[in-house]
Amino acid sequence: MKDLLYLAWRYLAYHRIKTAVLVASMTMIVYLPAGLNLLIGESADELTARAEATPLLIGAKGSPLELVLNSLYFDGDTPPTLRYAEAARIQQSGLADAIPIDARFRTRHSPIVGTTIDYFSFRGLQVAEGRRFHRLGECVLGSRAAQLARAGPGDALMSKPENVFDIAGVYPLKMHVVGVLHPTGTPDDHGVFVDTKTAWVIEGRAHGHADLDQPAEQANVLRREGDTIVANASVIQYNEITAENIESFHFHGDPESFPITAVLAVPHDDKSSTLLQGRYLGDQELVQVVVPAGVMRELLATVMTVQRYFVLGGIVLGGATLATMALVFTLSLQLRRREMDTLVKIGGTRLRLGALIATEILSVLGAGIVLAGGLSLATGWLAPLATRLLLQLS
């Protein structure tokens, strides 16, 4: 047996380029389906983990998937908005705690998430530098958002206008960074977190300007109607909230009617969850309740269906590659006819020659399978890290 292994090794080592190509082909045939399954499985776990950690989402009727992607992953199109009063409705029901989410706006690099301090407790977010936001105009950055903006406590970020051609006079808001969160490996790392009222300031539902009762501002007053002062367009609104001008910021309209994108509902128990979902089943109801885990499972079922086609394609490609490898070995035997004749003349039997060829083939296949196994183990070990990195870079 040692003589067969030695001869097979010397032949494969001499034709090292051909051997390397054959081993690499065999490695890819085995590794690609296994590696794909590992990566997709890990990605599915990462996606469903956040959805399963979120009991219920309440949003305006529309696409449940759009609502989940925007509210949980701060990605995708902005869903239809609902009134802020919906959060109070849920809280007053006594069935769940309500956390409003307004994820309509962005900075240059990251999504702006309008919410409350309760969101940090619910997600287990810890501040690495600085503190949480306490007043209007302050923001807390996720770890990745801080890296992209190269900002930390004491710096400032500008919100990004929804429409650069907007001439309505809604200015980008200069937000003060007061904290940076510890990395979590979740979409929260990308977020710029502000108070819900700050998000409304960004939208233009609140603004601040100089006191029009002051004598120096009388030139900007068009007319007075009782307690109402109508100013002309020359009045400049503040685009930064400071300790000096925060008192001048005021809202136009009833905050209960102001828009948010979703309410994250945290029921007290399973019974409360069922009762709360039942309250949104009416045909006249303009609001829907969504179970994020169920929505993500439906999405992943579609992904898995597509995955099967990839695996099937990989099997077909693998079969074609094996056929090509068989052709290479067959042609190689034709070229080695004189070598085989020489081995026969020095006493080699046809059985031994067959065993030699089989040893060479099995050595190539075995090397490919071992390498594929090693790559699969490495993929299984690195898959969580790779998935988090891809989610951060997405």
The 8 nearest C-alpha neighbors of each residue, nearest first, counted from 0:
[[1, 3, 2, 4, 5, 354, 355, 358],
 [2, 0, 4, 3, 5, 6, 7, 8],
 [1, 3, 5, 0, 4, 6, 7, 355],
 [4, 2, 6, 0, 5, 1, 355, 7],
 [3, 5, 1, 7, 2, 6, 8, 0],
 [4, 6, 2, 8, 3, 7, 1, 9],
 [5, 7, 9, 3, 8, 4, 2, 10],
 [8, 6, 4, 359, 10, 5, 9, 3],
 [7, 9, 5, 11, 6, 10, 12, 4],
 [10, 8, 12, 6, 7, 11, 13, 5],
 [11, 9, 13, 7, 12, 8, 6, 14],
 [10, 12, 14, 8, 13, 9, 18, 15],
 [11, 13, 15, 9, 10, 14, 8, 18],
 [12, 14, 10, 15, 11, 9, 8, 16],
 [15, 13, 11, 12, 17, 16, 18, 10],
 [14, 16, 12, 18, 13, 17, 11, 19],
 [17, 15, 19, 18, 14, 20, 13, 21],
 [18, 16, 20, 19, 15, 14, 21, 11],
 [17, 19, 15, 21, 16, 20, 11, 22],
 [20, 18, 16, 22, 17, 21, 15, 23],
 [19, 21, 23, 17, 18, 22, 24, 16],
 [20, 22, 24, 18, 23, 19, 25, 17],
 [21, 23, 367, 25, 19, 24, 363, 20],
 [24, 22, 26, 20, 25, 21, 19, 27],
 [25, 23, 21, 27, 26, 22, 20, 28],
 [24, 26, 367, 28, 22, 23, 27, 21],
 [27, 25, 367, 371, 23, 24, 29, 28],
 [26, 28, 30, 24, 29, 25, 31, 23],
 [29, 27, 25, 317, 26, 30, 31, 24],
 [28, 30, 27, 26, 371, 31, 25, 32],
 [29, 31, 371, 27, 33, 34, 32, 28],
 [30, 32, 34, 33, 27, 35, 29, 28],
 [33, 31, 35, 34, 30, 310, 36, 29],
 [34, 32, 30, 36, 35, 31, 37, 375],
 [35, 33, 37, 31, 36, 32, 30, 375],
 [36, 34, 32, 38, 37, 33, 31, 39],
 [35, 37, 33, 39, 34, 38, 40, 32],
 [38, 36, 34, 40, 35, 39, 41, 379],
 [37, 39, 41, 35, 40, 36, 382, 42],
 [40, 38, 42, 36, 41, 37, 43, 35],
 [39, 41, 43, 37, 38, 42, 36, 44],
 [40, 42, 44, 38, 43, 39, 37, 383],
 [43, 41, 39, 45, 44, 40, 386, 38],
 [42, 44, 40, 46, 41, 45, 47, 39],
 [43, 45, 41, 47, 42, 46, 48, 40],
 [46, 44, 42, 48, 43, 47, 41, 49],
 [47, 45, 43, 44, 48, 49, 42, 50],
 [46, 48, 50, 44, 49, 45, 51, 43],
 [49, 47, 51, 45, 50, 46, 44, 52],
 [50, 48, 52, 47, 51, 46, 53, 45],
 [49, 51, 292, 47, 291, 53, 52, 48],
 [50, 52, 292, 48, 53, 49, 47, 54],
 [51, 53, 49, 50, 48, 54, 292, 47],
 [54, 52, 50, 51, 55, 49, 291, 263],
 [53, 55, 265, 52, 290, 51, 264, 291],
 [56, 54, 290, 264, 289, 53, 263, 291],
 [57, 55, 263, 289, 288, 262, 264, 290],
 [56, 58, 288, 262, 261, 287, 289, 263],
 [59, 57, 261, 287, 286, 81, 60, 260],
 [58, 60, 286, 81, 79, 80, 287, 285],
 [61, 59, 286, 287, 285, 58, 62, 79],
 [60, 62, 59, 63, 79, 78, 66, 65],
 [61, 63, 65, 64, 66, 60, 78, 67],
 [64, 62, 66, 65, 67, 61, 289, 294],
 [63, 65, 67, 66, 62, 68, 294, 295],
 [66, 64, 62, 68, 63, 67, 78, 69],
 [65, 67, 63, 64, 69, 68, 78, 70],
 [68, 66, 64, 70, 69, 65, 71, 291],
 [69, 67, 72, 65, 74, 71, 66, 70],
 [68, 70, 73, 74, 66, 67, 72, 75],
 [69, 71, 67, 73, 68, 66, 72, 261],
 [72, 70, 68, 67, 69, 73, 50, 49],
 [71, 73, 68, 74, 186, 69, 70, 67],
 [74, 72, 69, 70, 71, 68, 102, 110],
 [73, 75, 69, 72, 68, 76, 70, 71],
 [76, 74, 69, 68, 77, 65, 73, 72],
 [75, 77, 78, 65, 74, 69, 68, 66],
 [76, 78, 103, 69, 75, 79, 65, 102],
 [79, 77, 66, 65, 76, 80, 260, 69],
 [80, 78, 59, 260, 77, 81, 61, 60],
 [81, 79, 260, 259, 258, 59, 78, 82],
 [80, 82, 59, 258, 259, 260, 58, 83],
 [83, 81, 258, 256, 84, 257, 85, 259],
 [82, 84, 255, 85, 257, 86, 258, 256],
 [83, 85, 255, 87, 82, 86, 88, 256],
 [86, 84, 88, 83, 87, 82, 89, 81],
 [85, 87, 89, 84, 88, 97, 83, 262],
 [86, 88, 90, 84, 85, 89, 91, 83],
 [89, 87, 85, 91, 86, 90, 92, 84],
 [90, 88, 92, 86, 87, 91, 97, 85],
 [89, 91, 87, 92, 96, 97, 88, 93],
 [90, 92, 88, 93, 89, 87, 94, 95],
 [93, 91, 89, 94, 90, 88, 95, 275],
 [92, 94, 91, 95, 90, 89, 96, 271],
 [95, 93, 271, 92, 266, 267, 275, 272],
 [96, 94, 266, 265, 267, 93, 264, 90],
 [95, 97, 265, 90, 264, 266, 98, 89],
 [98, 96, 264, 86, 90, 263, 89, 262],
 [97, 99, 263, 262, 264, 118, 100, 117],
 [100, 98, 262, 114, 261, 263, 86, 97],
 [101, 99, 114, 261, 113, 262, 260, 259],
 [100, 102, 259, 113, 260, 112, 103, 114],
 [103, 101, 112, 104, 111, 100, 113, 260],
 [104, 102, 101, 77, 105, 111, 260, 112],
 [105, 103, 111, 102, 110, 159, 106, 161],
 [106, 104, 110, 111, 159, 109, 158, 107],
 [105, 107, 158, 159, 109, 108, 157, 110],
 [106, 108, 159, 109, 105, 158, 157, 148],
 [109, 107, 106, 147, 148, 144, 110, 105],
 [108, 110, 106, 105, 189, 144, 190, 107],
 [111, 109, 105, 190, 191, 104, 106, 112],
 [110, 112, 191, 105, 104, 192, 102, 190],
 [113, 111, 102, 192, 101, 191, 193, 114],
 [112, 114, 195, 101, 193, 194, 198, 100],
 [113, 115, 195, 100, 194, 99, 112, 193],
 [116, 114, 117, 194, 118, 195, 98, 99],
 [115, 117, 118, 119, 114, 120, 131, 194],
 [118, 116, 120, 115, 119, 121, 98, 114],
 [119, 117, 121, 116, 120, 115, 122, 98],
 [120, 118, 124, 122, 117, 121, 116, 123],
 [121, 119, 123, 117, 118, 122, 124, 116],
 [120, 122, 118, 119, 123, 117, 124, 265],
 [123, 121, 119, 124, 120, 118, 52, 187],
 [122, 124, 120, 121, 119, 125, 118, 183],
 [125, 123, 119, 122, 120, 180, 126, 181],
 [126, 124, 180, 181, 127, 123, 119, 120],
 [125, 127, 180, 128, 179, 181, 130, 178],
 [126, 128, 181, 180, 179, 125, 129, 178],
 [129, 127, 179, 178, 126, 130, 180, 152],
 [128, 130, 178, 177, 152, 179, 126, 127],
 [131, 129, 178, 177, 126, 128, 132, 179],
 [130, 132, 178, 139, 133, 177, 126, 129],
 [131, 133, 137, 138, 134, 139, 177, 130],
 [134, 132, 131, 137, 135, 194, 130, 116],
 [133, 135, 132, 137, 136, 194, 197, 138],
 [134, 136, 197, 137, 196, 194, 240, 133],
 [135, 137, 174, 240, 197, 175, 134, 138],
 [138, 136, 175, 132, 174, 135, 176, 134],
 [139, 137, 193, 176, 192, 132, 175, 177],
 [140, 138, 178, 192, 179, 177, 191, 176],
 [141, 139, 191, 179, 145, 144, 190, 192],
 [140, 142, 188, 180, 144, 190, 189, 143],
 [143, 141, 188, 182, 145, 144, 180, 181],
 [144, 142, 146, 188, 189, 145, 141, 147],
 [143, 145, 189, 141, 147, 146, 142, 140],
 [144, 146, 150, 142, 148, 143, 149, 147],
 [147, 145, 149, 143, 144, 148, 142, 150],
 [146, 148, 144, 149, 145, 143, 108, 150],
 [147, 149, 150, 145, 146, 144, 108, 156],
 [150, 148, 146, 145, 147, 151, 144, 154],
 [149, 151, 145, 148, 154, 146, 152, 155],
 [150, 152, 154, 153, 176, 145, 179, 178],
 [153, 151, 177, 176, 178, 154, 129, 128],
 [152, 154, 176, 151, 177, 175, 155, 150],
 [155, 153, 176, 152, 151, 150, 175, 156],
 [154, 156, 175, 174, 176, 173, 153, 157],
 [157, 155, 174, 173, 175, 158, 154, 176],
 [156, 158, 173, 172, 174, 106, 171, 159],
 [157, 159, 106, 171, 172, 105, 160, 173],
 [158, 160, 106, 105, 171, 107, 161, 157],
 [161, 159, 162, 171, 163, 158, 170, 104],
 [162, 160, 159, 163, 104, 165, 105, 202],
 [161, 163, 164, 165, 160, 159, 166, 169],
 [162, 164, 165, 160, 161, 166, 159, 170],
 [165, 163, 162, 166, 161, 160, 167, 168],
 [164, 166, 162, 163, 167, 168, 169, 161],
 [167, 165, 168, 164, 169, 163, 162, 170],
 [168, 166, 165, 169, 170, 164, 203, 162],
 [167, 169, 166, 170, 165, 236, 203, 235],
 [170, 168, 203, 167, 171, 202, 201, 165],
 [169, 171, 168, 238, 172, 160, 201, 203],
 [172, 170, 158, 160, 159, 157, 238, 173],
 [173, 171, 238, 158, 157, 201, 239, 174],
 [172, 174, 157, 239, 156, 238, 155, 171],
 [175, 173, 136, 156, 155, 137, 172, 157],
 [174, 176, 155, 137, 138, 154, 177, 136],
 [177, 175, 152, 138, 154, 155, 153, 139],
 [176, 178, 152, 129, 130, 139, 138, 175],
 [179, 177, 129, 139, 130, 152, 128, 176],
 [180, 178, 140, 128, 139, 127, 126, 141],
 [181, 179, 126, 127, 141, 142, 125, 140],
 [180, 182, 127, 125, 126, 142, 183, 179],
 [183, 181, 142, 188, 184, 180, 141, 143],
 [182, 184, 185, 181, 188, 187, 124, 142],
 [183, 185, 387, 182, 188, 186, 391, 187],
 [184, 186, 187, 183, 188, 387, 390, 391],
 [187, 185, 188, 72, 189, 190, 184, 391],
 [186, 188, 190, 185, 189, 141, 183, 72],
 [187, 189, 141, 142, 143, 186, 190, 185],
 [190, 188, 144, 143, 187, 141, 186, 109],
 [191, 189, 187, 141, 110, 188, 192, 111],
 [190, 192, 111, 140, 139, 112, 110, 141],
 [193, 191, 112, 139, 138, 190, 111, 113],
 [194, 192, 138, 113, 112, 197, 137, 114],
 [193, 195, 113, 114, 197, 196, 115, 198],
 [194, 196, 113, 114, 198, 197, 193, 199],
 [197, 195, 199, 198, 194, 200, 135, 113],
 [196, 198, 200, 194, 199, 195, 135, 136],
 [199, 197, 201, 195, 196, 200, 113, 202],
 [200, 198, 202, 196, 201, 197, 204, 203],
 [199, 201, 205, 197, 203, 202, 198, 204],
 [202, 200, 198, 199, 203, 172, 197, 171],
 [203, 201, 199, 200, 204, 198, 169, 205],
 [202, 204, 200, 205, 201, 169, 199, 206],
 [205, 203, 199, 200, 202, 250, 251, 206],
 [206, 204, 250, 200, 249, 203, 251, 248],
 [205, 207, 248, 249, 200, 236, 203, 250],
 [206, 208, 248, 247, 237, 236, 249, 209],
 [209, 207, 236, 237, 247, 235, 210, 206],
 [208, 210, 211, 207, 247, 216, 236, 234],
 [209, 211, 212, 213, 208, 216, 247, 207],
 [212, 210, 216, 213, 209, 217, 220, 219],
 [213, 211, 210, 214, 216, 217, 215, 228],
 [212, 214, 211, 215, 216, 210, 217, 209],
 [213, 215, 216, 217, 212, 211, 218, 210],
 [214, 216, 213, 217, 218, 211, 212, 219],
 [217, 215, 211, 214, 218, 213, 219, 212],
 [218, 216, 220, 219, 214, 215, 211, 213],
 [217, 219, 216, 220, 215, 221, 214, 231],
 [220, 218, 217, 231, 216, 230, 234, 233],
 [221, 219, 230, 217, 218, 222, 229, 231],
 [222, 220, 230, 229, 231, 219, 223, 228],
 [221, 223, 229, 220, 228, 224, 230, 227],
 [224, 222, 228, 227, 225, 229, 221, 226],
 [225, 223, 227, 226, 228, 222, 229, 221],
 [226, 224, 227, 223, 228, 222, 229, 212],
 [225, 227, 224, 228, 223, 229, 212, 222],
 [228, 226, 224, 225, 223, 229, 222, 230],
 [227, 229, 223, 222, 224, 230, 226, 220],
 [230, 228, 222, 221, 220, 223, 227, 231],
 [231, 229, 220, 221, 219, 228, 232, 234],
 [230, 232, 233, 219, 221, 220, 234, 229],
 [233, 231, 234, 230, 235, 219, 168, 220],
 [232, 234, 231, 235, 219, 230, 218, 236],
 [235, 233, 232, 219, 231, 236, 230, 208],
 [236, 234, 233, 208, 237, 232, 209, 207],
 [235, 237, 208, 207, 238, 234, 206, 209],
 [236, 238, 207, 239, 208, 235, 206, 240],
 [239, 237, 172, 173, 170, 236, 171, 240],
 [240, 238, 173, 237, 172, 241, 174, 136],
 [241, 239, 136, 245, 244, 238, 135, 242],
 [240, 242, 243, 244, 245, 239, 136, 135],
 [241, 243, 245, 244, 240, 246, 134, 135],
 [242, 244, 241, 245, 246, 240, 247, 239],
 [245, 243, 241, 247, 246, 242, 240, 207],
 [246, 244, 247, 248, 240, 242, 241, 243],
 [245, 247, 244, 248, 243, 249, 242, 207],
 [246, 248, 207, 245, 244, 208, 249, 209],
 [249, 247, 207, 206, 246, 245, 205, 250],
 [248, 250, 205, 206, 247, 207, 251, 246],
 [249, 251, 205, 204, 252, 206, 248, 254],
 [252, 250, 204, 205, 249, 253, 254, 206],
 [253, 251, 250, 254, 256, 204, 257, 255],
 [252, 254, 255, 256, 257, 251, 250, 83],
 [255, 253, 257, 256, 252, 83, 250, 84],
 [254, 256, 84, 83, 253, 257, 82, 85],
 [257, 255, 82, 254, 253, 83, 84, 258],
 [256, 258, 254, 82, 255, 83, 259, 253],
 [259, 257, 82, 81, 80, 83, 256, 260],
 [258, 260, 101, 80, 81, 261, 83, 100],
 [259, 261, 80, 101, 100, 81, 102, 58],
 [262, 260, 58, 100, 57, 259, 99, 263],
 [261, 263, 99, 57, 98, 100, 56, 264],
 [262, 264, 56, 98, 97, 55, 99, 57],
 [263, 265, 97, 55, 96, 95, 56, 262],
 [264, 266, 95, 96, 54, 97, 267, 263],
 [267, 265, 95, 272, 268, 271, 94, 264],
 [266, 268, 95, 271, 94, 265, 269, 272],
 [267, 269, 271, 266, 270, 272, 94, 95],
 [270, 268, 272, 271, 273, 266, 267, 274],
 [269, 271, 273, 272, 268, 274, 267, 266],
 [270, 272, 94, 274, 268, 269, 273, 266],
 [273, 271, 269, 275, 266, 270, 274, 276],
 [274, 272, 270, 276, 271, 275, 277, 269],
 [275, 273, 277, 271, 276, 272, 270, 278],
 [274, 276, 272, 277, 278, 273, 271, 94],
 [277, 275, 273, 278, 274, 279, 288, 272],
 [276, 278, 274, 275, 279, 280, 273, 281],
 [279, 277, 275, 276, 280, 274, 281, 284],
 [278, 280, 277, 276, 281, 287, 284, 288],
 [279, 281, 277, 278, 282, 284, 276, 287],
 [282, 280, 284, 283, 279, 278, 277, 285],
 [283, 281, 284, 280, 285, 279, 286, 287],
 [284, 282, 281, 285, 280, 286, 279, 287],
 [283, 285, 281, 282, 286, 279, 280, 287],
 [286, 284, 60, 59, 283, 287, 282, 279],
 [285, 287, 59, 60, 284, 58, 279, 57],
 [288, 286, 60, 58, 57, 59, 279, 289],
 [287, 289, 57, 56, 276, 279, 58, 55],
 [288, 290, 56, 55, 291, 57, 287, 63],
 [289, 291, 55, 293, 292, 54, 56, 294],
 [292, 290, 50, 294, 293, 289, 67, 295],
 [291, 293, 50, 51, 295, 294, 290, 296],
 [294, 292, 296, 291, 295, 290, 297, 289],
 [295, 293, 291, 297, 296, 292, 64, 298],
 [296, 294, 298, 292, 297, 293, 299, 291],
 [295, 297, 299, 293, 298, 294, 300, 292],
 [298, 296, 300, 294, 295, 299, 293, 301],
 [299, 297, 295, 301, 296, 300, 294, 302],
 [298, 300, 302, 296, 301, 297, 303, 295],
 [301, 299, 303, 297, 302, 298, 296, 304],
 [302, 300, 304, 299, 298, 303, 305, 297],
 [301, 303, 299, 305, 304, 300, 306, 298],
 [304, 302, 306, 300, 305, 301, 299, 307],
 [305, 303, 301, 307, 306, 302, 300, 308],
 [304, 306, 302, 308, 303, 307, 301, 309],
 [305, 307, 303, 309, 304, 308, 302, 310],
 [308, 306, 310, 304, 309, 305, 311, 303],
 [307, 309, 311, 305, 306, 310, 312, 304],
 [308, 310, 306, 312, 307, 311, 313, 305],
 [311, 309, 313, 307, 312, 308, 32, 314],
 [312, 310, 308, 314, 313, 309, 307, 315],
 [311, 313, 309, 315, 310, 314, 308, 316],
 [312, 314, 310, 316, 311, 315, 317, 309],
 [315, 313, 317, 311, 316, 312, 318, 310],
 [314, 316, 318, 312, 317, 313, 311, 319],
 [317, 315, 313, 319, 318, 314, 312, 320],
 [316, 318, 314, 320, 28, 315, 319, 313],
 [319, 317, 315, 321, 320, 316, 314, 322],
 [318, 320, 322, 316, 317, 321, 323, 315],
 [321, 319, 317, 323, 322, 318, 316, 324],
 [322, 320, 324, 318, 323, 319, 317, 325],
 [321, 323, 325, 319, 320, 324, 318, 326],
 [324, 322, 326, 320, 321, 325, 327, 319],
 [323, 325, 321, 327, 326, 322, 320, 328],
 [324, 326, 322, 328, 323, 327, 321, 329],
 [325, 327, 323, 329, 324, 328, 330, 322],
 [326, 328, 324, 330, 325, 329, 331, 323],
 [327, 329, 331, 325, 326, 330, 332, 324],
 [330, 328, 326, 332, 331, 327, 325, 333],
 [331, 329, 333, 327, 332, 328, 326, 334],
 [330, 332, 328, 334, 329, 333, 327, 335],
 [333, 331, 335, 329, 330, 334, 328, 336],
 [334, 332, 330, 331, 335, 336, 329, 328],
 [333, 335, 331, 332, 336, 330, 337, 338],
 [334, 336, 332, 338, 333, 337, 331, 339],
 [337, 335, 339, 338, 333, 334, 340, 332],
 [338, 336, 340, 339, 335, 341, 334, 342],
 [337, 339, 335, 341, 336, 340, 342, 334],
 [338, 340, 336, 342, 341, 337, 335, 343],
 [341, 339, 337, 343, 342, 338, 336, 344],
 [340, 342, 344, 338, 339, 343, 337, 345],
 [343, 341, 339, 347, 345, 344, 340, 338],
 [342, 344, 347, 340, 346, 341, 345, 348],
 [345, 343, 341, 342, 346, 340, 347, 339],
 [344, 346, 342, 343, 347, 341, 340, 348],
 [347, 345, 343, 344, 348, 342, 341, 349],
 [346, 348, 343, 342, 345, 351, 349, 352],
 [349, 347, 351, 350, 343, 352, 346, 342],
 [348, 350, 352, 351, 353, 347, 343, 354],
 [351, 349, 353, 348, 352, 354, 347, 355],
 [352, 350, 354, 348, 353, 349, 355, 347],
 [351, 353, 349, 355, 354, 350, 348, 356],
 [354, 352, 350, 356, 351, 355, 357, 349],
 [353, 355, 351, 357, 352, 356, 358, 350],
 [356, 354, 352, 358, 353, 357, 3, 351],
 [355, 357, 359, 353, 358, 354, 360, 352],
 [358, 356, 354, 360, 355, 359, 361, 353],
 [359, 357, 355, 361, 356, 360, 362, 354],
 [358, 360, 362, 7, 356, 357, 361, 355],
 [361, 359, 357, 363, 362, 358, 364, 356],
 [360, 362, 364, 358, 363, 359, 365, 357],
 [363, 361, 365, 359, 360, 364, 358, 366],
 [362, 364, 366, 360, 361, 365, 22, 367],
 [365, 363, 361, 367, 362, 366, 368, 360],
 [364, 366, 362, 368, 367, 363, 361, 369],
 [367, 365, 369, 363, 368, 364, 362, 370],
 [366, 368, 26, 22, 25, 364, 370, 365],
 [367, 369, 371, 365, 370, 366, 26, 372],
 [370, 368, 372, 366, 371, 367, 365, 373],
 [371, 369, 373, 367, 372, 368, 26, 366],
 [372, 370, 30, 26, 368, 374, 373, 369],
 [373, 371, 375, 369, 370, 374, 368, 376],
 [372, 374, 370, 376, 375, 371, 377, 369],
 [373, 375, 377, 371, 372, 376, 378, 370],
 [374, 376, 378, 372, 373, 377, 34, 371],
 [377, 375, 379, 373, 378, 374, 372, 380],
 [378, 376, 374, 380, 375, 379, 381, 373],
 [377, 379, 375, 381, 382, 380, 376, 374],
 [380, 378, 376, 382, 377, 381, 375, 37],
 [379, 381, 377, 378, 382, 376, 383, 384],
 [380, 382, 378, 384, 379, 383, 385, 377],
 [381, 383, 385, 379, 378, 384, 380, 38],
 [384, 382, 386, 385, 381, 387, 41, 380],
 [383, 385, 387, 381, 386, 382, 388, 380],
 [386, 384, 382, 388, 387, 383, 381, 389],
 [385, 387, 389, 383, 388, 384, 42, 382],
 [388, 386, 390, 384, 389, 385, 184, 391],
 [389, 387, 391, 385, 386, 390, 384, 392],
 [388, 390, 392, 386, 391, 387, 393, 385],
 [391, 389, 387, 393, 388, 392, 386, 186],
 [392, 390, 388, 389, 393, 387, 186, 189],
 [393, 391, 389, 390, 388, 387, 143, 189],
 [392, 390, 391, 389, 388, 74, 186, 387]]
